Amino acid sequence: MALLTDDATVISDGAGLAETLLRYDTPQRIAAVVRAGFKPTPAKRRFAGGAPAIHYALVNGAPAILFVLGDQVVGAVAFDITNGKIATVRGIAAPTRLARLVESWRQREPETPLITRW
């Protein structure tokens, strides 16, 4: 929670399962959502189609973590940083929202993943 700005926000597409974007804006709720989101589970692996590798990337100029299976980005978490703290966390896992990112990913030579199997 010390890494968050006072007005930090998390926005998630709910992996495409929610009708509207999900928003969280209290430090305690943000910390709980991020911890739960980054915890690998069998259900998440089934939803993703396997155990993705995790890569660091810049997405629209912002630092991001990409969850990648083969040449397919199956999820992304981007961070807006303000004064050295996290102001916004954006979680994207809906395939339709990832289309441009997948296309961009396929056009570059990926670096060694931060985690090879999540």
C-alpha positions as a Markdown table, in Angstrom:
| # | Residue | x | y | z |
|---|---|---|---|---|
| 1 | Met | 0.0 | 0.0 | 0.0 |
| 2 | Ala | 3.0 | 2.3 | 0.5 |
| 3 | Leu | 3.6 | 2.2 | -3.3 |
| 4 | Leu | 0.2 | 3.7 | -4.0 |
| 5 | Thr | -0.7 | 7.4 | -4.3 |
| 6 | Asp | -3.4 | 8.7 | -2.0 |
| 7 | Asp | -6.0 | 8.6 | -4.8 |
| 8 | Ala | -4.9 | 5.4 | -6.5 |
| 9 | Thr | -7.4 | 3.5 | -8.6 |
| 10 | Val | -7.5 | 0.0 | -10.1 |
| 11 | Ile | -9.6 | -0.5 | -13.3 |
| 12 | Ser | -10.2 | -4.0 | -14.6 |
| 13 | Asp | -12.1 | -5.4 | -17.5 |
| 14 | Gly | -12.9 | -8.5 | -15.4 |
| 15 | Ala | -11.4 | -10.7 | -18.1 |
| 16 | Gly | -14.3 | -9.8 | -20.3 |
| 17 | Leu | -16.7 | -11.5 | -17.8 |
| 18 | Ala | -18.1 | -8.3 | -16.4 |
| 19 | Glu | -20.6 | -6.1 | -18.2 |
| 20 | Thr | -18.8 | -2.9 | -17.1 |
| 21 | Leu | -15.3 | -2.0 | -16.0 |
| 22 | Leu | -14.5 | -2.8 | -12.4 |
| 23 | Arg | -13.1 | 0.0 | -10.3 |
| 24 | Tyr | -11.5 | 0.0 | -6.9 |
| 25 | Asp | -10.2 | 3.1 | -5.1 |
| 26 | Thr | -9.3 | 2.4 | -1.5 |
| 27 | Pro | -5.8 | 1.3 | -0.7 |
| 28 | Gln | -7.0 | -1.8 | 1.2 |
| 29 | Arg | -9.3 | -2.9 | -1.6 |
| 30 | Ile | -6.6 | -2.2 | -4.2 |
| 31 | Ala | -4.1 | -4.3 | -2.3 |
| 32 | Ala | -6.6 | -7.1 | -1.9 |
| 33 | Val | -7.5 | -7.1 | -5.6 |
| 34 | Val | -3.9 | -7.0 | -6.8 |
| 35 | Arg | -2.8 | -9.8 | -4.4 |
| 36 | Ala | -5.8 | -11.9 | -5.6 |
| 37 | Gly | -5.2 | -11.0 | -9.3 |
| 38 | Phe | -1.5 | -12.0 | -9.3 |
| 39 | Lys | -2.0 | -15.3 | -7.4 |
| 40 | Pro | -1.9 | -18.1 | -9.9 |
| 41 | Thr | -4.7 | -20.6 | -9.6 |
| 42 | Pro | -5.8 | -23.7 | -11.6 |
| 43 | Ala | -9.0 | -21.8 | -12.7 |
| 44 | Lys | -6.9 | -18.9 | -14.0 |
| 45 | Arg | -4.7 | -21.2 | -15.9 |
| 46 | Arg | -7.7 | -23.0 | -17.4 |
| 47 | Phe | -9.2 | -19.6 | -18.4 |
| 48 | Ala | -5.8 | -18.6 | -20.0 |
| 49 | Gly | -5.3 | -21.9 | -21.7 |
| 50 | Gly | -2.2 | -22.9 | -19.8 |
| 51 | Ala | 0.5 | -21.5 | -17.5 |
| 52 | Pro | 1.7 | -18.2 | -19.1 |
| 53 | Ala | 5.1 | -16.6 | -18.9 |
| 54 | Ile | 5.3 | -13.2 | -17.4 |
| 55 | His | 7.1 | -10.4 | -19.3 |
| 56 | Tyr | 7.9 | -6.8 | -18.6 |
| 57 | Ala | 6.9 | -4.3 | -21.3 |
| 58 | Leu | 5.9 | -0.7 | -22.0 |
| 59 | Val | 2.3 | -0.4 | -23.0 |
| 60 | Asn | 1.3 | 3.1 | -24.3 |
| 61 | Gly | 4.5 | 4.3 | -22.6 |
| 62 | Ala | 3.5 | 2.9 | -19.2 |
| 63 | Pro | 5.3 | 0.0 | -17.4 |
| 64 | Ala | 3.3 | -3.2 | -17.7 |
| 65 | Ile | 3.4 | -6.9 | -16.9 |
| 66 | Leu | 2.2 | -9.2 | -19.8 |
| 67 | Phe | 1.0 | -12.7 | -19.3 |
| 68 | Val | 2.0 | -14.6 | -22.5 |
| 69 | Leu | 1.2 | -18.1 | -23.8 |
| 70 | Gly | 3.3 | -18.8 | -26.9 |
| 71 | Asp | 2.8 | -15.7 | -29.1 |
| 72 | Gln | -0.5 | -14.8 | -27.5 |
| 73 | Val | -0.9 | -12.1 | -24.8 |
| 74 | Val | -3.6 | -13.4 | -22.5 |
| 75 | Gly | -3.5 | -10.6 | -20.0 |
| 76 | Ala | -1.8 | -7.3 | -19.2 |
| 77 | Val | -1.5 | -5.1 | -16.2 |
| 78 | Ala | -0.3 | -1.5 | -16.8 |
| 79 | Phe | 0.8 | 1.0 | -14.2 |
| 80 | Asp | 0.5 | 4.8 | -14.3 |
| 81 | Ile | 3.3 | 6.2 | -12.1 |
| 82 | Thr | 3.0 | 9.7 | -10.5 |
| 83 | Asn | 5.8 | 11.1 | -8.3 |
| 84 | Gly | 7.3 | 7.6 | -8.0 |
| 85 | Lys | 4.1 | 6.0 | -6.8 |
| 86 | Ile | 1.4 | 3.9 | -8.5 |
| 87 | Ala | -1.6 | 6.1 | -9.4 |
| 88 | Thr | -3.5 | 3.7 | -11.6 |
| 89 | Val | -3.4 | 0.0 | -12.2 |
| 90 | Arg | -5.2 | -1.2 | -15.4 |
| 91 | Gly | -5.9 | -4.9 | -15.8 |
| 92 | Ile | -6.9 | -6.2 | -19.2 |
| 93 | Ala | -7.7 | -9.8 | -20.1 |
| 94 | Ala | -10.7 | -9.6 | -22.4 |
| 95 | Pro | -9.5 | -10.9 | -25.8 |
| 96 | Thr | -11.1 | -8.1 | -27.7 |
| 97 | Arg | -9.3 | -5.5 | -25.7 |
| 98 | Leu | -6.0 | -7.3 | -26.1 |
| 99 | Ala | -6.1 | -7.5 | -29.9 |
| 100 | Arg | -3.8 | -4.5 | -30.6 |
| 101 | Leu | -1.4 | -5.6 | -27.9 |
| 102 | Val | -1.2 | -9.2 | -29.3 |
| 103 | Glu | -0.5 | -7.9 | -32.8 |
| 104 | Ser | 2.3 | -5.7 | -31.4 |
| 105 | Trp | 3.7 | -8.5 | -29.3 |
| 106 | Arg | 3.9 | -10.8 | -32.3 |
| 107 | Gln | 6.0 | -8.2 | -34.2 |
| 108 | Arg | 8.8 | -8.1 | -31.8 |
| 109 | Glu | 11.4 | -10.5 | -30.4 |
| 110 | Pro | 10.5 | -11.1 | -26.8 |
| 111 | Glu | 13.1 | -10.8 | -24.1 |
| 112 | Thr | 13.6 | -13.4 | -21.4 |
| 113 | Pro | 10.5 | -13.6 | -19.2 |
| 114 | Leu | 10.5 | -12.4 | -15.6 |
| 115 | Ile | 8.7 | -15.7 | -14.7 |
| 116 | Thr | 8.7 | -18.6 | -17.2 |
| 117 | Arg | 5.6 | -20.3 | -15.9 |
| 118 | Trp | 3.0 | -18.6 | -13.8 |
